[in-house]
Amino acid sequence: MSLQALTYLFVGFSFAIYISIAIWSRAKSTNDFYIAGKEVNPIANGMATAADWMSAASFISMAGLIAFLGKDGSVYLMGWTGGYVLLALLLAPYLRKFGKYTVPDFIGTRYYSKAARLVAIICLIFISFTYVAGQMRGVGIVFSRFLEVDINTGVVIGMLIVFFYAVLGGMKGITYTQVAQYCVLIFAYLVPAIFISLLITNNPIPQLGFGDKIAGSSMYLLDKIDQISIELGFNAYTENTKSKIDVFFITAALMFGTAGLPHVIVRFFTVPKVKDARKSAGYALVFIALLYTTAPAVAAFAKINFIDSVQKVEYQNAPTWFKNWESIGLIAWKDKNNDGVIDYSSGNALEGIKPNYIEEKGTYNERMVENLPDYSNTNEIYIDNDIMVLANPEIAKLPNWVIALVAAGALAAALSTAAGLLLVISASISHDLLKKIIMPKINEKQELFFARCSAAVAIIIAGLFGIYPPGFVAQVVAFAFGLAASTIFPVLFLGIFFKRVNKEGAIAGMLSGLILTLSYIIYFKFVSPDLNNSNYWLFGISPEGIGFFGMIINFCIALIVSNFYSKPPEKIYQMIDEIRRP
């Protein structure tokens, strides 16, 4: 059976399962829509949490970043896994004991203020829409390559699927859909990793193959990659190139951002008891570890296979996978020396970095770009980081069914997180903004209607972000984590562990963290991208890491401002004591 037929079969079957679950679990109340009726089994919630948390960034982009960044890419592994542990142990049990629907609900109640609730809603919307952009972009990439449609068309298809089960089923539908999606995505990630590990190292366990010798050679895999990287003008794969301060700040931003992600936090509201929240956190950590311990091996395998398959190969004899990804605009080749041979090395192939394609074909029938070549180096290939995991099975010449499985897994990863984020946005608008602030007299039926309408509008906006993303999938997600670290995490932490912090301090802290972080990202990514390097960064901190600095500012402002205003009411002290009581 052809690859496209198998892809349609795998993707179609998985979509049929998701839609069936949505119909079966249709939300009949706001309790079902927001928190699945608080009746989700801890194991199922652990799977759903893992699927919600392991987004397109984890499945599609992370290994690609590690493949090209080498050791510098470890910040994503350290930050995201460390952050989840922080969330599971430090915040989740207490927030579950609070027992409400949303994160702004906790902030509004804890800080006894509609204004605090409103600021939390604004922060959450910024975070969630930034995050969801990466997911919809991932959906578009998968559809465009494997179902041979335009990336933007792929985004629209993804919107329609998410619309169906998010709007219809709410959190109840999303939860059980995510259980199915976790099974699909983890199987799709591990199967090709095992295949490729066997091919390269003769070791069926990717985690062990990562540190093993290359099959038929006395050289270790990492030593081989180091050697190749140096020969091509790159730094050694196993060495850091980023400054220690930037590595620290990026890791910390990802870590504390993870602990402040509202769509992950709300997952712990769906279980019957606080004890179950702790259990589901443990299960989720195990489920997450299966992918995250495999990712470094996948990255290394992808790197070595990619170089072996294209370096010094005549374009006319380039592998099929290369031309397939070129056809959808995620690979470009610029023949700088006019010899018809592909040269890959350090540096940018094109001026402007990303290719702007034109209709004409080149001498060798390659896709032409209007970008001028970057003659400061000999590299002739532009490759989008986000394709490496998806292309890896093709590069390794694995069976078509494995390639189709990866496509289904990537869609599962992207859609699961997108649905969770969209529900959070929907709940914040319908419950926190409309019900709690603007229209307090609406009944449950009306609130459920507004929740579904909010989800529908959020899906449309998310699709636009997916069509016009501000960077690679993992980079976009990193910005979302930075915003979460600088806005949501401090007020949650202070709200639980520092009784003295009042509404004035919380509002001032959230606004200062949001304005600083967002302004910094916008300036270096959109206003002056030519200045986006360590010479111009504040204290050498990149936009991906500025969220941690924003978090520090948030903490400081919140604590200082709180001392200039009266203490919180006594009922707030009592509420905190109740939450903190084991």
TAFENBEL-V573532 format. One record per pair of residues at least 6 apart in sequence whose C-alpha atoms are under 8 Angstrom apart, sorted by the first residue. I is the first residue (numbers start at 1). J is the second residue. Records with the same first field share a line. If there is no record, write none. Layout:
# TAFENBEL-V573532
I->J ; J
This chain:
# TAFENBEL-V573532
2->400
3->400 ; 401 ; 403 ; 404
4->146 ; 147 ; 404
6->400 ; 401 ; 404
7->146 ; 147 ; 401 ; 403 ; 404 ; 405 ; 407 ; 408
8->147
10->404 ; 405 ; 408
11->404 ; 407 ; 408
14->184 ; 408
15->161
17->177 ; 180
18->165 ; 177 ; 180
19->161 ; 164 ; 165
21->173 ; 176 ; 177
22->164 ; 165 ; 166 ; 168 ; 169 ; 173 ; 174 ; 177
23->165 ; 168 ; 169 ; 173
24->173
25->169 ; 172 ; 173
26->168 ; 169 ; 170 ; 172 ; 173
27->33 ; 36 ; 168 ; 169 ; 170 ; 171 ; 172 ; 173
29->444 ; 445 ; 448
30->444 ; 445 ; 447 ; 448
31->37 ; 38
32->38 ; 170 ; 171 ; 172
33->169 ; 170 ; 171 ; 172 ; 448
34->101 ; 102 ; 170 ; 171 ; 172 ; 423 ; 427
35->101 ; 171 ; 172 ; 266 ; 267 ; 269 ; 270
36->170 ; 171 ; 172 ; 173 ; 175 ; 270
37->172 ; 270
38->269 ; 270 ; 271 ; 272
39->270 ; 271 ; 272
40->270 ; 271 ; 272
41->271 ; 272 ; 276
42->271 ; 276 ; 277 ; 279 ; 280 ; 283
43->279 ; 280 ; 283 ; 284
44->176 ; 179 ; 280
45->175 ; 179 ; 267 ; 268 ; 270 ; 271 ; 280 ; 284
46->280 ; 281 ; 282 ; 283 ; 284 ; 285 ; 287
47->178 ; 179 ; 182 ; 283 ; 284 ; 287
48->175 ; 176 ; 177 ; 178 ; 179 ; 182 ; 267 ; 284
49->178 ; 264 ; 267 ; 284
50->182 ; 284 ; 285 ; 287 ; 288
51->178 ; 179 ; 181 ; 182 ; 413 ; 416 ; 417
52->178 ; 263 ; 264 ; 413 ; 416 ; 417 ; 420
53->264 ; 417
54->288 ; 413 ; 417
55->135 ; 413 ; 414 ; 415 ; 416 ; 417 ; 418
56->134 ; 135 ; 138 ; 139 ; 410 ; 411 ; 413 ; 414 ; 417 ; 473 ; 474
57->134 ; 135 ; 138 ; 473 ; 474 ; 477
58->292 ; 474
59->185 ; 189 ; 389 ; 410 ; 413
60->138 ; 386 ; 387 ; 388 ; 389 ; 390 ; 410 ; 473
61->385 ; 386 ; 387 ; 388 ; 389 ; 472 ; 473 ; 474
62->73 ; 76 ; 295 ; 474
63->295 ; 296 ; 298 ; 299 ; 388 ; 389
64->299 ; 302 ; 385 ; 386 ; 387 ; 388 ; 389
65->73 ; 299 ; 385 ; 386 ; 474
66->72 ; 73 ; 74 ; 296 ; 299 ; 300
67->73 ; 299 ; 300 ; 302 ; 303
68->303 ; 385
69->237
70->236 ; 237 ; 238 ; 239 ; 240
71->237 ; 238 ; 239 ; 240
72->239 ; 240 ; 241 ; 242 ; 247
75->247 ; 250 ; 251
76->251 ; 254
77->292
78->251 ; 255
79->250 ; 251 ; 252 ; 253 ; 254 ; 255
80->251 ; 254 ; 255 ; 258
81->255 ; 292
82->255
83->254 ; 255 ; 256 ; 257 ; 258 ; 259
84->255 ; 258 ; 259 ; 285
85->285
86->255 ; 256 ; 259
87->258 ; 259 ; 260 ; 265
88->259 ; 278 ; 281 ; 282
89->278
91->259 ; 492 ; 493
92->265 ; 268 ; 277 ; 278
93->268 ; 274 ; 275 ; 277 ; 278
94->274 ; 496 ; 579 ; 580
95->106 ; 265 ; 269 ; 579
96->268 ; 269 ; 273 ; 274 ; 277
97->273 ; 274 ; 579
98->106 ; 579
99->269
100->106 ; 269
101->266 ; 269
102->262 ; 266 ; 424 ; 427 ; 428 ; 432
103->120 ; 262 ; 265 ; 266
104->117 ; 118 ; 120 ; 121 ; 428 ; 432
105->117 ; 432
107->116 ; 117 ; 120 ; 491 ; 492 ; 495
108->114 ; 115 ; 116 ; 117 ; 118 ; 120
109->117
110->495 ; 572 ; 575
111->495 ; 502 ; 503 ; 506 ; 568 ; 572
112->503 ; 572
113->503
114->436 ; 437
115->507
116->503 ; 506 ; 507
117->432
118->432 ; 433
119->507 ; 510 ; 511
120->487 ; 488 ; 510
121->428 ; 429 ; 432 ; 433
123->483 ; 484 ; 487 ; 488 ; 510 ; 514
124->262 ; 425 ; 484 ; 488
125->425
126->480 ; 483
127->480 ; 481 ; 483 ; 484
128->421 ; 422 ; 424 ; 425 ; 480
129->421 ; 461 ; 462 ; 465
130->465 ; 476 ; 477 ; 479 ; 480
131->421 ; 476 ; 477 ; 479 ; 480 ; 481
132->417 ; 418 ; 421 ; 422 ; 462 ; 465 ; 466 ; 477
133->462 ; 463 ; 465 ; 466 ; 469 ; 473 ; 476
134->466 ; 469 ; 472 ; 473 ; 474 ; 476 ; 477
135->414 ; 415 ; 417 ; 418 ; 466 ; 473
136->155 ; 158 ; 159 ; 414 ; 415 ; 418 ; 462 ; 463 ; 465 ; 466 ; 467
137->151 ; 155 ; 465 ; 466 ; 467 ; 469 ; 473
138->386 ; 410 ; 411 ; 414 ; 473
139->154 ; 155 ; 158 ; 410 ; 411 ; 414 ; 415
140->150 ; 151 ; 152 ; 153 ; 154 ; 155 ; 156 ; 158 ; 466
141->151 ; 154 ; 387
142->154 ; 390 ; 407 ; 410 ; 411
143->149 ; 150 ; 151 ; 154 ; 155
144->150 ; 151 ; 153 ; 154 ; 328
145->324 ; 325 ; 328
146->404 ; 407
150->328
151->328 ; 467
152->466 ; 467
155->463 ; 466 ; 467
156->463
158->415
159->459 ; 460 ; 463
162->415 ; 418 ; 419 ; 459
163->455 ; 456 ; 459
165->173 ; 174
166->173 ; 174 ; 419 ; 422 ; 423 ; 455
167->452 ; 453 ; 455 ; 456
168->452
170->423
171->420 ; 423
174->416 ; 419 ; 420
177->416
178->416
181->409 ; 412 ; 413 ; 416
182->412 ; 413
184->408 ; 409 ; 412
185->406 ; 408 ; 409 ; 410 ; 412 ; 413
186->290 ; 291 ; 409
187->409
188->402 ; 405 ; 406 ; 408 ; 409 ; 410
189->291 ; 406 ; 409
190->291 ; 294
191->402
192->393 ; 398 ; 402 ; 406
193->206 ; 294 ; 297 ; 298
194->204 ; 205 ; 206
195->204 ; 398
196->301 ; 393 ; 396
197->203 ; 204 ; 205 ; 206 ; 209 ; 210 ; 301
198->204 ; 205 ; 209
199->215
200->214 ; 215 ; 301
201->209 ; 212 ; 213 ; 214 ; 215 ; 221
202->209 ; 214 ; 215
203->209 ; 212
206->294 ; 297 ; 298
207->293 ; 294 ; 296 ; 297
209->297
210->221 ; 222 ; 296 ; 297 ; 300
211->220 ; 221 ; 222
212->220 ; 221
213->219 ; 220 ; 221
214->220 ; 221
221->300
222->237 ; 238 ; 300
225->236 ; 237 ; 300 ; 303 ; 304
226->235 ; 236 ; 237 ; 238
227->236
229->235 ; 236 ; 237
230->236
232->344 ; 345 ; 346
233->345 ; 346
234->345 ; 346
235->241
243->540
245->540 ; 541
246->540 ; 541 ; 542 ; 545
247->545
249->541 ; 545 ; 546 ; 547 ; 548 ; 549
250->542 ; 544 ; 545 ; 546 ; 547 ; 548
251->545
252->545 ; 548
253->481 ; 482 ; 485 ; 544 ; 545 ; 546 ; 547 ; 548
254->478 ; 481 ; 482 ; 485 ; 545
255->485
256->481 ; 484 ; 485 ; 489 ; 548
257->480 ; 481 ; 482 ; 483 ; 484 ; 485 ; 486 ; 489 ; 547
258->481 ; 484 ; 485
259->265 ; 485 ; 489
260->484 ; 485 ; 488 ; 489 ; 492
261->481 ; 484 ; 488 ; 489
262->424
263->420 ; 421 ; 423 ; 424
264->420
266->424
268->277 ; 280 ; 281
269->277
271->277
298->389
299->388 ; 389
302->388 ; 389 ; 392
305->392 ; 395 ; 396
306->392 ; 395
307->344
309->318 ; 319 ; 395
310->318 ; 319 ; 342 ; 343 ; 344
311->342 ; 343 ; 344
312->341 ; 342 ; 343 ; 344
313->341 ; 342 ; 343
314->340 ; 341 ; 342
315->340 ; 341 ; 342 ; 364
316->340 ; 364
321->391 ; 394 ; 395
322->331
325->331
326->332 ; 367
327->367
329->355 ; 357
330->382 ; 383 ; 384 ; 387
331->381 ; 382 ; 383 ; 384
332->355 ; 367 ; 369 ; 381 ; 382 ; 383
333->342 ; 349 ; 366 ; 367 ; 380 ; 381 ; 382
334->349 ; 350 ; 368 ; 373 ; 380 ; 381
335->341 ; 342 ; 380
336->373 ; 375 ; 378 ; 380
340->364
342->380 ; 381
343->378 ; 379 ; 380 ; 381
344->378 ; 379 ; 380 ; 381
345->377 ; 378 ; 379 ; 380
346->377 ; 378 ; 379
347->376 ; 377 ; 378 ; 379
348->374 ; 377 ; 379 ; 380 ; 381 ; 382
349->373 ; 374 ; 375 ; 377 ; 378 ; 379 ; 380 ; 381 ; 382
350->371 ; 372 ; 373 ; 374 ; 380 ; 382
351->371 ; 372 ; 373 ; 374
352->371
353->382
354->382
355->369 ; 370 ; 371 ; 382
356->369 ; 370 ; 371
357->367 ; 368 ; 369 ; 370
358->367 ; 368 ; 369 ; 370
359->367 ; 368
360->367 ; 368
361->367 ; 368
362->368
384->472
385->472
386->472 ; 473
390->403 ; 406 ; 407 ; 410
393->402 ; 403
394->403
422->455 ; 458 ; 459
423->455
425->454 ; 455 ; 458
426->451 ; 452 ; 453 ; 454 ; 455 ; 458
427->451 ; 454
429->451 ; 454
430->447 ; 448 ; 450 ; 451 ; 454
431->447 ; 451
434->440
435->441 ; 442 ; 447
469->476
470->476 ; 525
475->544
478->544
479->521 ; 543 ; 544 ; 547
481->547
482->517 ; 544 ; 545 ; 546 ; 547 ; 548
483->513 ; 514 ; 517 ; 518 ; 547
484->547
485->547 ; 548 ; 550 ; 551
486->510 ; 513 ; 514 ; 517 ; 547 ; 548 ; 549 ; 550 ; 551 ; 552 ; 553 ; 554
487->509 ; 510 ; 511 ; 513 ; 514 ; 550 ; 551 ; 554
488->510
489->551
490->551 ; 554 ; 555
491->506 ; 509 ; 510
494->501
495->501 ; 576
496->576 ; 579 ; 580
499->568 ; 572 ; 573 ; 576
500->562 ; 567 ; 568
501->558 ; 559 ; 562 ; 567 ; 568
502->562 ; 565 ; 566 ; 567 ; 568
503->562 ; 568
504->558 ; 561 ; 562 ; 565
505->557 ; 558 ; 559 ; 560 ; 561 ; 562
506->558 ; 562
507->558
508->554 ; 557 ; 558 ; 561
509->553 ; 554 ; 555 ; 556 ; 557 ; 558
510->554
511->554
512->550 ; 553 ; 554 ; 557
513->547 ; 550 ; 551 ; 553 ; 554
514->550
516->550
517->546 ; 547 ; 550
520->543 ; 546
521->543 ; 544 ; 546
523->529
524->530 ; 531 ; 532 ; 543
525->532 ; 543
532->542
533->542
534->540 ; 541 ; 542
